Structures are given as C-alpha cells and as structure tokens.
Amino acid sequence: MDGIITAGLIGVSLGAQYALLALGFTLIFGILGVVNFAHGGFYVLGGYLTYYFSASLGLPYALALLLAVLGSGLLGYLLETLILERVIKDSQSTLMVTLGFYLIMTTAFVVTFGPEAPQFPFPVTGVWRHGGVYFPYANLIVLMVSLLAIVFVYWLVYRTNVGRSLRAMSEERQVASALGMRTKTLFPFAFALATGLAGLTGGLVTPILSLTPHIGDPVLATSFLIVILGGLGSVTGATVAAFIVGMVEAYSAVYLGGSKGALALFLLVLVVLVVKPSGLMGKEARKA
C-alpha cells in the first residue's frame, strides 16, 4: 500500500510538470493554429538560463528561475513577432520555421554550454517520510510551483478579459478580429505565455533530472502526445491528459518497467483515440 501511495505522489508530480508543458503547447495551437516544434527548445532554454543565473552569476535559485521564465517568454515573443507573424497563415511554413528555430537553439546550447550535462543540483535536498511513504522535497516544491502556475493560467484564460479574447480568437478568429480584438497583440502574448511556461518547467525539472542540449526531444514528443490525448486546442483536456499520463508513467515504471510502461501509455492513447478520435475533451471536426 505504501508503494502505491508513493507511486501516486510521483505520478501527480509528473502530471503537474507535463500539464505546464501541454498547456503552453495547446495554447499556441488553439489560438495561433501553430504546431510549435520549438517547444522543447524553450524547455531546455529555461533550464540553461536558470543554471547560468544561479551557478555562474550566483543569484538565488528562485530569482534565477524567474529570470529564466522572463527570458524564455521574451524570446518566444520575439520569435512570433519578427518571424512567425510573417508566415502565420501558412501551416507548412510555421512548421519549418519552428523546427529550424529548435535546431538553431540546440546548436547554440552545444556551442555555449557544451554537449555534456553541467553540475546543476536542485537547491533543496532531503526526503519527506511518513511511515513507508516517501516523497523528495525537490519534487514537492516542483509540484507546488507547477500547481500554482496551472491555477494562474486557468485564472488568466477563464477569468480575465485577455483570456476571453484569447478564447474568442481560438474559436472564431475572423469574427473576433472584426469585433476589434487585436491579433497583433494577442498572438505574441499567447506565444510568450506558452514559451514562458516551457521555460518555467525546464528551470524546475532539469536540476532534478538532467540538463543537456537535446533533452528537448522527448519533451516535445510527450507534449504532443498529451495534447492529442486531451484534444487539440482544449486547455482542460490537456491538463487532464497530463495527469493521466503522469499517473500511467509512474505506476507502469514501478510495476511494469520502463519499456513496458511506454507501451502501456501508447496503448492508452490508442484506445482513447479509437473510442473518441477528437481526444478526451476535443471538439469533433466539422463535416463538410
């Protein structure tokens, strides 16, 4: 029983991390209609910026993390404003631009920081124990910060005028533009918010796991899988799917092993898509 509870806690922690990544990914797709192949690169950028500000400049970890979020969001804002805005109506061009930008980011990480993982430990150590249940303090902090960020995103999207405008743009872009909503402002903001969330996740998680230039590859794959499972463009679907994936990954890793756990996850996605092709909370595509 203790092992089940411990695995569940790890699954919730993983789900919260995945939710931050998936929320950013689905915001960009739902509002801009862009599949952002550079999303994993912003996750890595958040990790390296946090490492640079804390390890190289000696700033407190919390301040370094905040600066990393701002830096990731700023780069995302510039990417959308200066490059993506010019090709936003061409889906193939946006795919090539974001993929190319990710390759540029990865190369820049290798040149600047080297191919090997730096010494970047999480500033808090130790394990919380209660009977046979244990949970690292680092994971607990990541879980709390991730949940706070998720609550902030939901508040922004569903309780503010900016969020209402973003949702209107995702539903009927032409109608929303005709009503005076400014895409020139909303699109860069949405991209900055999404990339800032990716940077936050990278700054939180990479000290616990690993920080290398190519760690963004599995992050992109996981984000894409979660968004498909939850339903393309659905904020709530992405959140629910992220926690499902986290729980499945945690329990399967403990009781099935790594390779079998990955198989269980893909089988789950396959079953869901067969039963409901639009995902858990996605909308059915309109028929011609």
Secondary structure, 3 states (H helix, E strand, C coil): CHHHHHHHHHHHHHHHHHHHHHHHHHHHHHHHCCCCCCHHHHHHHHHHHHHHHHHHCCCCHHHHHHHHHHHHHHHHHHHHHHHHHHHCCCHHHHHHHHHHHHHHHHHHHHHHHCCCCCCCCCCCCCEEEECCEEEEHHHHHHHHHHHHHHHHHHHHHHHCHHHHHHHHHHHCHHHHHHCCCCHHHHHHHHHHHHHHHHHHHHHHHCCCCCCCCCCHHHHHHHHHHHHHHHCCCCHHHHHHHHHHHHHHHHHHHHHCCHHHHHHHHHHHHHHHHHHCCCCCCCCCCCCC
